Amino acid sequence: MLVVVSDTHSTDGHRLTDRTLDAVREADLVVHAGDFMRESVLDAFVDEADSFLAVYGNNDGSEIRDRIPAARNVIYGGVEFAVTHTRRGGNTALSMFGRERGADAVVFGHSHRPGFHGTGPIPLLNPGSHAQPRGNRKAHAELEELPDGGLRGRLVTVDGETFETFRIVPDE
């Protein structure tokens, strides 16, 4: 399982709880779309997850920026994701970012608003924030491989409620 989180905004640890903590511990791979706030928060994620990749966000200082990139590509289950914290220009800019990087889908954060947008030129996934939802639900994304290729995904609250499901299939 791939677990995607973002926007921790913490000064004292990863703030993972309940289903989100369990999902991170069970995951084959955890991807964080930026805004840790402190290097110790990044370290807490690295310690918690078996396999962890991240990008930095606009609130991450030089100690984090020196360790992780602003953008990266990640492949899971045959799906290639372009990962960033945000891009000026909204969904259009995010779609262009994904296309420029040759990705099948884009993972991003910044808005703290969980959602999946699959109707544009490239699927866009924002897991929201598990720690600081800013008026939205505390959430993360969980994605599992489909037997015939691609991924089945869901947006899940920290309490374990699935509130949106989606599929990402390359070249669909």
Secondary structure, 3 states (H helix, E strand, C coil): CEEEECCCCCCCCCCCCHHHHHHHHHCCEEEECCCCCCHHHHHHHHHHCCCEEECCCCCCCHHHHCCCCCEEEEEECCEEEEEECCCCCHHHHHHHHHHHCCCCEEECCCCCCCEEECCCCCCEEECCECCCCCCCCEEEEEEEECCCCCEEEEEEECCCCEEEEEEECCCC
